Each structure stands twice: as structure tokens, then as C-alpha cells.
Amino acid sequence: MLVGLGYTYPFVELALGVLCLLDYNPSVTNCLTFAVMGMSKIGVVQSLLTKRKLQCACLGAVFKLPMSKMTLFEDVLMVAMSGPMQLMYL
């Protein structure tokens, strides 16, 4: 199951990005982005703390990119942007 998640995760991120660009139902899009990237952030932190050598979920399955602090920065930045954006639509 987790292998399949690794191959679908880039498309989930792409879909969230497209929904943001299209400004499609911003409330739902921001909630989904906050939830998906927040859960991803937890997994990245756990992997970095235990020093496991994993491939990055975004493009690691295709380009063999290792998970790094940059992966964590991406996830934290997405959560930090989607949270305040969600508050604008309440």
C-alpha cells in the first residue's frame, strides 16, 4: 500500500497546486492542502530524526531524490501558507 502511495503522492500535490491556481473552492482546497502537507511534514520529521534513507515522496520515486531538510521546508511552507489563506475564507 505504501509503495502505491509513493507513486500517487506527486499527483496529489500536483492536483492541490492546480486547484490553488484555478482558485477552485478555496476553502476546501486550503483545508486539503493543510491536512495533506501537515501529515507529510510529520512523516518527514520522523524520517529525518531517525536518519532513515528514504526517497523524497514528491519526485523521489522517479528521480531517486533523497528526503532532506528541503523536503521538510517545502511541507512547512505549504502548511504555513494554507493556514492563513484558509482564515481569509472563513
VEXLO-755459 format. One line per field, with one value per atom (N, C-alpha, C): residue number from 1; residue in one letter; atom name; x negated, y, z negated. Coordinates in nm, 2 decimals. Last residue first. Layout:
% residues N
k (NUM, ...)
r (A, ...)
a (CA, ...)
px (X, ...)
py (Y, ...)
pz (Z, ...)
END
This chain:
% residues 90
k (90, 90, 90, 89, 89, 89, 88, 88, 88, 87, 87, 87, 86, 86, 86, 85, 85, 85, 84, 84, 84, 83, 83, 83, 82, 82, 82, 81, 81, 81, 80, 80, 80, 79, 79, 79, 78, 78, 78, 77, 77, 77, 76, 76, 76, 75, 75, 75, 74, 74, 74, 73, 73, 73, 72, 72, 72, 71, 71, 71, 70, 70, 70, 69, 69, 69, 68, 68, 68, 67, 67, 67, 66, 66, 66, 65, 65, 65, 64, 64, 64, 63, 63, 63, 62, 62, 62, 61, 61, 61, 60, 60, 60, 59, 59, 59, 58, 58, 58, 57, 57, 57, 56, 56, 56, 55, 55, 55, 54, 54, 54, 53, 53, 53, 52, 52, 52, 51, 51, 51, 50, 50, 50, 49, 49, 49, 48, 48, 48, 47, 47, 47, 46, 46, 46, 45, 45, 45, 44, 44, 44, 43, 43, 43, 42, 42, 42, 41, 41, 41, 40, 40, 40, 39, 39, 39, 38, 38, 38, 37, 37, 37, 36, 36, 36, 35, 35, 35, 34, 34, 34, 33, 33, 33, 32, 32, 32, 31, 31, 31, 30, 30, 30, 29, 29, 29, 28, 28, 28, 27, 27, 27, 26, 26, 26, 25, 25, 25, 24, 24, 24, 23, 23, 23, 22, 22, 22, 21, 21, 21, 20, 20, 20, 19, 19, 19, 18, 18, 18, 17, 17, 17, 16, 16, 16, 15, 15, 15, 14, 14, 14, 13, 13, 13, 12, 12, 12, 11, 11, 11, 10, 10, 10, 9, 9, 9, 8, 8, 8, 7, 7, 7, 6, 6, 6, 5, 5, 5, 4, 4, 4, 3, 3, 3, 2, 2, 2, 1, 1, 1)
r (L, L, L, Y, Y, Y, M, M, M, L, L, L, Q, Q, Q, M, M, M, P, P, P, G, G, G, S, S, S, M, M, M, A, A, A, V, V, V, M, M, M, L, L, L, V, V, V, D, D, D, E, E, E, F, F, F, L, L, L, T, T, T, M, M, M, K, K, K, S, S, S, M, M, M, P, P, P, L, L, L, K, K, K, F, F, F, V, V, V, A, A, A, G, G, G, L, L, L, C, C, C, A, A, A, C, C, C, Q, Q, Q, L, L, L, K, K, K, R, R, R, K, K, K, T, T, T, L, L, L, L, L, L, S, S, S, Q, Q, Q, V, V, V, V, V, V, G, G, G, I, I, I, K, K, K, S, S, S, M, M, M, G, G, G, M, M, M, V, V, V, A, A, A, F, F, F, T, T, T, L, L, L, C, C, C, N, N, N, T, T, T, V, V, V, S, S, S, P, P, P, N, N, N, Y, Y, Y, D, D, D, L, L, L, L, L, L, C, C, C, L, L, L, V, V, V, G, G, G, L, L, L, A, A, A, L, L, L, E, E, E, V, V, V, F, F, F, P, P, P, Y, Y, Y, T, T, T, Y, Y, Y, G, G, G, L, L, L, G, G, G, V, V, V, L, L, L, M, M, M)
a (N, CA, C, N, CA, C, N, CA, C, N, CA, C, N, CA, C, N, CA, C, N, CA, C, N, CA, C, N, CA, C, N, CA, C, N, CA, C, N, CA, C, N, CA, C, N, CA, C, N, CA, C, N, CA, C, N, CA, C, N, CA, C, N, CA, C, N, CA, C, N, CA, C, N, CA, C, N, CA, C, N, CA, C, N, CA, C, N, CA, C, N, CA, C, N, CA, C, N, CA, C, N, CA, C, N, CA, C, N, CA, C, N, CA, C, N, CA, C, N, CA, C, N, CA, C, N, CA, C, N, CA, C, N, CA, C, N, CA, C, N, CA, C, N, CA, C, N, CA, C, N, CA, C, N, CA, C, N, CA, C, N, CA, C, N, CA, C, N, CA, C, N, CA, C, N, CA, C, N, CA, C, N, CA, C, N, CA, C, N, CA, C, N, CA, C, N, CA, C, N, CA, C, N, CA, C, N, CA, C, N, CA, C, N, CA, C, N, CA, C, N, CA, C, N, CA, C, N, CA, C, N, CA, C, N, CA, C, N, CA, C, N, CA, C, N, CA, C, N, CA, C, N, CA, C, N, CA, C, N, CA, C, N, CA, C, N, CA, C, N, CA, C, N, CA, C, N, CA, C, N, CA, C, N, CA, C, N, CA, C, N, CA, C, N, CA, C, N, CA, C, N, CA, C, N, CA, C, N, CA, C, N, CA, C)
px (1.29, 1.39, 1.50, 1.09, 1.22, 1.32, 0.87, 0.93, 1.07, 0.80, 0.86, 0.93, 0.67, 0.80, 0.87, 0.44, 0.53, 0.66, 0.31, 0.36, 0.46, 0.27, 0.34, 0.40, 0.11, 0.25, 0.33, -0.14, -0.07, 0.08, -0.23, -0.23, -0.15, -0.21, -0.12, -0.11, -0.42, -0.28, -0.18, -0.64, -0.60, -0.45, -0.66, -0.63, -0.58, -0.72, -0.60, -0.56, -0.97, -0.86, -0.72, -1.12, -1.10, -0.98, -1.14, -1.07, -1.03, -1.29, -1.16, -1.07, -1.52, -1.45, -1.30, -1.62, -1.57, -1.49, -1.52, -1.62, -1.55, -1.52, -1.45, -1.55, -1.68, -1.67, -1.59, -1.55, -1.60, -1.58, -1.49, -1.58, -1.64, -1.31, -1.44, -1.54, -1.07, -1.11, -1.26, -1.05, -1.02, -1.07, -1.09, -1.19, -1.17, -0.92, -0.97, -1.08, -0.78, -0.73, -0.79, -0.91, -0.78, -0.74, -1.25, -1.15, -1.02, -1.35, -1.34, -1.23, -1.54, -1.42, -1.42, -1.72, -1.75, -1.63, -1.67, -1.64, -1.67, -1.71, -1.82, -1.80, -1.52, -1.57, -1.68, -1.47, -1.52, -1.58, -1.37, -1.49, -1.55, -1.13, -1.24, -1.37, -0.99, -1.02, -1.14, -0.96, -1.03, -1.08, -0.81, -0.94, -1.02, -0.57, -0.65, -0.79, -0.49, -0.51, -0.60, -0.45, -0.55, -0.59, -0.22, -0.35, -0.47, -0.03, -0.06, -0.20, -0.04, -0.07, -0.10, 0.03, -0.11, -0.14, 0.30, 0.21, 0.06, 0.41, 0.41, 0.31, 0.36, 0.32, 0.31, 0.50, 0.35, 0.30, 0.76, 0.69, 0.54, 0.80, 0.81, 0.74, 0.77, 0.68, 0.68, 0.99, 0.85, 0.75, 1.21, 1.18, 1.04, 1.18, 1.19, 1.15, 1.17, 1.05, 1.06, 1.29, 1.34, 1.22, 1.02, 1.14, 1.18, 0.82, 0.90, 1.03, 0.64, 0.77, 0.87, 0.43, 0.41, 0.55, 0.53, 0.50, 0.49, 0.56, 0.68, 0.65, 0.29, 0.38, 0.51, 0.20, 0.14, 0.24, 0.34, 0.36, 0.31, 0.24, 0.38, 0.41, -0.03, 0.00, 0.15, 0.01, -0.05, -0.02, 0.11, 0.19, 0.14, -0.11, 0.01, 0.11, -0.29, -0.32, -0.20, -0.15, -0.17, -0.20, -0.15, -0.04, -0.06, -0.39, -0.37, -0.25, -0.35, -0.47, -0.45, -0.13, -0.12, -0.23, -0.23, -0.14, -0.12, -0.38, -0.45, -0.36, -0.19, -0.27, -0.35, -0.08, 0.00, -0.09)
py (3.22, 3.18, 3.29, 3.29, 3.24, 3.20, 3.35, 3.45, 3.42, 3.10, 3.20, 3.32, 2.99, 2.94, 3.04, 3.14, 3.15, 3.10, 3.04, 3.18, 3.20, 2.77, 2.80, 2.94, 2.77, 2.73, 2.76, 2.85, 2.93, 2.90, 2.65, 2.79, 2.88, 2.43, 2.44, 2.58, 2.50, 2.48, 2.49, 2.51, 2.63, 2.62, 2.24, 2.35, 2.48, 2.12, 2.09, 2.19, 2.25, 2.25, 2.23, 2.17, 2.31, 2.33, 1.89, 1.95, 2.09, 1.90, 1.84, 1.89, 2.01, 2.08, 2.03, 1.81, 1.92, 2.01, 1.52, 1.61, 1.72, 1.22, 1.31, 1.39, 1.20, 1.16, 1.27, 1.11, 1.22, 1.18, 0.95, 0.90, 1.01, 1.03, 1.08, 1.03, 0.88, 0.89, 0.93, 0.89, 0.76, 0.76, 1.16, 1.06, 0.92, 1.36, 1.31, 1.20, 1.35, 1.43, 1.38, 1.19, 1.14, 1.22, 1.10, 1.21, 1.16, 0.79, 0.88, 0.98, 0.76, 0.74, 0.83, 0.66, 0.70, 0.66, 0.78, 0.68, 0.74, 0.93, 0.92, 0.81, 0.99, 0.85, 0.83, 1.25, 1.23, 1.09, 1.21, 1.29, 1.26, 1.07, 1.01, 1.08, 1.26, 1.12, 1.06, 1.46, 1.49, 1.35, 1.33, 1.38, 1.40, 1.28, 1.17, 1.21, 1.55, 1.46, 1.34, 1.64, 1.70, 1.61, 1.49, 1.47, 1.52, 1.62, 1.48, 1.44, 1.87, 1.86, 1.71, 1.82, 1.86, 1.85, 1.74, 1.65, 1.69, 1.97, 1.83, 1.74, 2.19, 2.19, 2.05, 2.10, 2.13, 2.12, 2.09, 1.97, 1.98, 2.36, 2.26, 2.13, 2.47, 2.51, 2.41, 2.35, 2.34, 2.37, 2.45, 2.31, 2.28, 2.73, 2.68, 2.53, 2.76, 2.78, 2.73, 2.65, 2.62, 2.64, 2.71, 2.63, 2.60, 2.86, 2.92, 2.85, 2.75, 2.78, 2.85, 2.72, 2.81, 2.85, 2.53, 2.66, 2.76, 2.31, 2.37, 2.51, 2.27, 2.31, 2.37, 2.19, 2.31, 2.36, 1.95, 2.06, 2.20, 1.80, 1.84, 1.95, 1.78, 1.85, 1.89, 1.62, 1.76, 1.84, 1.40, 1.46, 1.61, 1.33, 1.37, 1.44, 1.25, 1.36, 1.42, 1.02, 1.14, 1.26, 0.79, 0.88, 1.01, 0.66, 0.69, 0.79, 0.62, 0.69, 0.74, 0.46, 0.60, 0.68, 0.22, 0.29, 0.44, 0.17, 0.18, 0.26, 0.13, 0.25, 0.27, -0.12, 0.00, 0.13)
pz (-0.58, -0.69, -0.70, -0.41, -0.35, -0.46, -0.56, -0.48, -0.43, -0.67, -0.76, -0.68, -0.46, -0.50, -0.59, -0.46, -0.34, -0.38, -0.70, -0.69, -0.57, -0.60, -0.72, -0.72, -0.37, -0.36, -0.48, -0.45, -0.35, -0.36, -0.63, -0.67, -0.58, -0.46, -0.58, -0.62, -0.28, -0.23, -0.35, -0.46, -0.39, -0.34, -0.55, -0.65, -0.57, -0.30, -0.37, -0.47, -0.24, -0.15, -0.22, -0.46, -0.44, -0.34, -0.42, -0.54, -0.52, -0.19, -0.19, -0.30, -0.29, -0.19, -0.18, -0.45, -0.51, -0.42, -0.25, -0.32, -0.39, -0.07, -0.16, -0.24, 0.25, 0.11, 0.03, 0.57, 0.48, 0.33, 0.79, 0.68, 0.60, 0.98, 0.99, 0.88, 0.90, 1.04, 1.06, 0.63, 0.70, 0.84, 0.57, 0.53, 0.60, 0.59, 0.71, 0.69, 0.33, 0.44, 0.58, 0.14, 0.20, 0.32, 0.16, 0.14, 0.21, 0.02, 0.13, 0.11, -0.29, -0.21, -0.09, -0.53, -0.40, -0.31, -0.86, -0.76, -0.62, -1.09, -0.99, -0.89, -1.27, -1.28, -1.17, -1.18, -1.32, -1.33, -0.92, -0.94, -1.08, -0.97, -0.89, -0.91, -1.13, -1.18, -1.10, -0.94, -1.06, -1.12, -0.74, -0.71, -0.83, -0.88, -0.83, -0.80, -0.93, -1.04, -1.00, -0.67, -0.75, -0.87, -0.59, -0.52, -0.61, -0.74, -0.77, -0.71, -0.62, -0.77, -0.80, -0.36, -0.39, -0.54, -0.41, -0.34, -0.37, -0.55, -0.61, -0.54, -0.38, -0.52, -0.58, -0.15, -0.15, -0.29, -0.25, -0.20, -0.20, -0.31, -0.41, -0.37, -0.06, -0.16, -0.28, 0.08, 0.13, 0.02, -0.07, -0.06, -0.02, -0.01, -0.15, -0.16, 0.27, 0.19, 0.04, 0.52, 0.39, 0.29, 0.72, 0.71, 0.57, 0.83, 0.72, 0.71, 1.00, 1.05, 0.95, 0.82, 0.93, 0.99, 0.64, 0.59, 0.71, 0.82, 0.75, 0.70, 0.88, 0.98, 0.92, 0.62, 0.69, 0.80, 0.59, 0.49, 0.55, 0.80, 0.80, 0.70, 0.71, 0.84, 0.84, 0.48, 0.47, 0.60, 0.61, 0.51, 0.49, 0.77, 0.83, 0.74, 0.57, 0.66, 0.73, 0.46, 0.38, 0.47, 0.61, 0.63, 0.56, 0.53, 0.68, 0.70, 0.26, 0.31, 0.46, 0.25, 0.21, 0.26, 0.34, 0.42, 0.38, 0.11, 0.24, 0.34, -0.08, -0.09, 0.04, 0.00, 0.00, 0.00)
END
